[in-house]
Amino acid sequence: MLKGSSWSTELLLRKRALTLPAMREAEAAAAIAAEPPLESAHPLRPLVPPPASLARRGPGLAALVTLRPQQWVKNLLVIAAAGAAGALGHDDVPGRVTVAFIAFCLLASGIYAVNDVRDVHEDRLHPKKRLRPVAAGELGLRTATVMGIALMTIGLGLCIFISPLLGLVGAGYVALTLSYTLVWRHLLLLDIIAIGGGFVLRAVAGGVAAPVALSRWFLLVITCAAVFVAAGKRYAELRRTNAGVRAGEAVARRRVLEAYSEARLRLIMAASVAAAVFAYSVWAFQLPVVDGVPWRLLTIAPFAICLLRYGSLVLAGAGEAPEDVLFRDRMLQLTGLVWLVLFALGVHAAS
């Protein structure tokens, strides 16, 4: 009798153990069904919920972060053309170039805001981009879109105010950058060329705003350096995602990375650095020696060191955000400062 009672008790316990997971699953399903549905910004994509923020930013700060003011350093290329030609001290050139610089900062920030809305789902799967205000749910999709369109409109207006031709260059920059998000970033090599094209258009804008004639060698230097930075971005991203895959993590990455390899990107970086240093050297040798001092030739060494230092940082895993590398590496900053001082002294001596 005791043996039968023990058997029936064990059977009852097993039955309860088997039904317990099913009960829990039913309770979880009921809880999920009771939650209000979320609206997706894209009708064809499943919604990825925003990450939980440790400290939620207010609307003003969220809008400012979306503008990415740290990225405005790239627009210094607008000043580079006039500076290289020694025209910054002539007539109204400083004012025209300054307005052009502000215009391109507004254009870039407006494009960032619109792209954040477009890429909100992908950004939420990225370890760093998920903290952007739009991806984190701190800035509304409609608010970011309206802000982006308004900034681009004001930026184009400033460009046209300086020169209709500058307005055309600004419109080309907007078209290239927005089409990059839709098309070019998904195509092998064309994604790198499109990123580099944005840098070149900034330099062209500076020449148009001044206005000054742009040397072919100067444009070639900008193009090669831009390709180098763009390839470095892809290399750093590919290296990060490959490390995640090797660690067995679920890593989301853009489709174009599947067509790249680390070896191929290293080759592109090496070729672009060599071409940039060669073009810069030719450009420097073409300029006359002033008062017996070869100022421009003296800038070749720090220019090459800057590129090589940046390349070493990219190979070490940095470079996915070039502005972070620039703001954090002291050696890169010091070498860049030496180059800038020598370059400025050469321009001053020639004028």
C-alpha positions, 0 to 999 in steps of 0.5 A: 500500500505504501509503495502504491501511494509513493508511486502515485505521489511521484506521478502527480509531481511529474505531472505538475512539473510538466504543466508548470512550463506551459503555465508560465508560457501562457502567462507570459503570452497573456502579459505580452498580449495585454501590452499596447502595440507600438507603431513602427516608423517603417511599415515593412520593418519590424520595430526594434524598441529603443534601449533603456537610457541611464539618464534620459536627455531633455529635448534641447540636449537631444536635439543638440546631440543629433546635430553632431557638433563634433563632426563640424571639424570636417567642414574646416576643409571649406577654409582649406582651399582659401588658406592654401591659396593664401587668400584668407586675408584678402578683401571680403574672403574671410567673411565669405568663407566663414559663411560657407563654413557655417552653411556646410555645418547646417547642411551636415547637421540637417543630413545627420538628423534625417539619416537618424530617422532613416536608420533608426532600426539599424542604429538600435542594433549598434553598440554605440549608435543605439545611444543616439537620441532618435534611436534611444527614443529621446527625440521624436521621428517627426521632430528630427525630420522637420529639424533636418529639413529646416537646417538643410534649407537654411544652409542652402539659402546661405550658400546661394546668398554667397554665390549661386555656384556655391548653392549648386555645390551645396545642393550636390553635397546634400544629394550625394550624402542623402543618396549615400544612405539610400544607395551608395553605402550598399555598393562595394567600393562606391560606398568609400568613393561616396564618403570621399566625395563628400570631403572633396565637395567641402574643399570645392565649396571653399574654393568657390566661396573665396573664390580662388582657383583650386590646384589639381594636385590639391584636389588629388590630395583631398581625394586620396586622404578622404578615400583613406579615411573612408576605407579606415571607417570600413576597416574598423567596422569590419574588424569590430563585427568580425571579432563579435562573430568569432566570439559567438555574439549576434552581430548586426552589420551592413550588407556591404561589409560582407563583400570586403575583407580586412586585407582588401581594405588594408590595401586600399588604405596603403594605396591611398596614403601613398597617393596622398603623400605623393600628390602633396609632395608634388604640390609642395615642390611646385610652390616657390621658396620664400626668403630662402626657406622652403616652408611648404617642403617642411610641411611634407614630413608632418603631413605624412606622419599624421596619415601614418599615425592615423593609419596605425590607430585604424589598424589597432581598431580605431577609425570607425568614428574619425572625429573621436580619433582626432580629439583623443590622440595627443600625438596626432594633435601635436603633429597636426599642430606642427603641420598647421604652424609651418603651413601658416608661416609659409602662407604668411611669408608668401603674402 
